[in-house]
């Protein structure tokens, strides 16, 4: 199951959904940004490393199974 968190793109200020299972590294960048490197490229986000770590440890289960009648 994918481990998803919402972060803010530093360039566009839009929310982006990250699958943490594809992250190679997360580093502190310039201008108080965090740089996330995935299998496919890099993205700068405004959230701190501490915030990303806290969000990654949360158990955000989503149950989309239909109710049994």
C-alpha positions as CSV (number, residue, x, y, z in Angstrom):
1,X,0.0,0.0,0.0
2,X,1.4,3.4,-0.9
3,X,2.4,5.8,1.9
4,X,1.1,9.2,0.7
5,X,1.5,12.6,2.2
6,X,0.6,16.1,0.9
7,X,3.3,18.7,0.6
8,X,3.6,22.1,-1.0
9,X,5.6,22.7,-4.2
10,X,8.1,25.5,-3.5
11,X,7.8,27.0,-7.0
12,X,4.0,26.9,-7.7
13,X,2.7,26.8,-4.0
14,X,0.3,24.1,-5.1
15,X,-0.3,20.9,-3.0
16,X,1.3,17.8,-4.4
17,X,0.7,14.2,-3.3
18,X,3.9,12.3,-2.6
19,X,4.3,8.5,-2.5
20,X,7.0,8.1,0.1
21,X,7.7,4.6,-1.2
22,X,9.4,6.2,-4.3
23,X,11.6,8.7,-2.3
24,X,15.3,8.1,-2.6
25,X,16.4,11.0,-0.3
26,X,15.1,14.2,1.4
27,X,17.6,16.9,2.1
28,X,17.6,20.4,3.6
29,X,18.0,22.8,0.7
30,X,18.6,26.5,0.4
31,X,16.1,29.2,1.4
32,X,14.6,26.9,4.1
33,X,13.3,24.4,1.5
34,X,13.5,20.7,1.5
35,X,14.6,18.8,-1.6
36,X,13.0,15.5,-2.3
37,X,14.7,13.2,-4.8
38,X,12.5,10.3,-6.2
39,X,13.2,7.7,-8.7
40,X,12.1,10.1,-11.4
41,X,13.5,13.5,-10.4
42,X,13.7,16.3,-7.8
43,X,11.1,18.6,-6.2
44,X,11.6,21.5,-3.8
45,X,8.9,21.7,-1.1
46,X,8.3,24.3,1.6
47,X,7.9,21.9,4.5
48,X,10.8,21.2,6.8
49,X,12.5,17.9,7.3
50,X,10.9,17.7,10.7
51,X,7.4,18.2,9.3
52,X,7.9,15.6,6.6
53,X,9.2,13.1,9.2
54,X,6.2,13.7,11.5
55,X,3.8,13.3,8.6
56,X,5.5,10.1,7.4
57,X,5.1,8.5,10.8
58,X,1.3,9.1,10.9
59,X,-1.0,6.2,10.1
60,X,-3.3,7.7,7.6
61,X,-5.4,4.7,6.7
62,X,-8.1,5.2,4.1
63,X,-10.8,2.5,4.0
64,X,-12.6,2.7,0.6
65,X,-14.2,-0.8,0.9
66,X,-18.0,-0.7,0.5
67,X,-20.1,-1.4,3.6
68,X,-21.5,-4.9,3.7
69,X,-25.2,-4.9,3.7
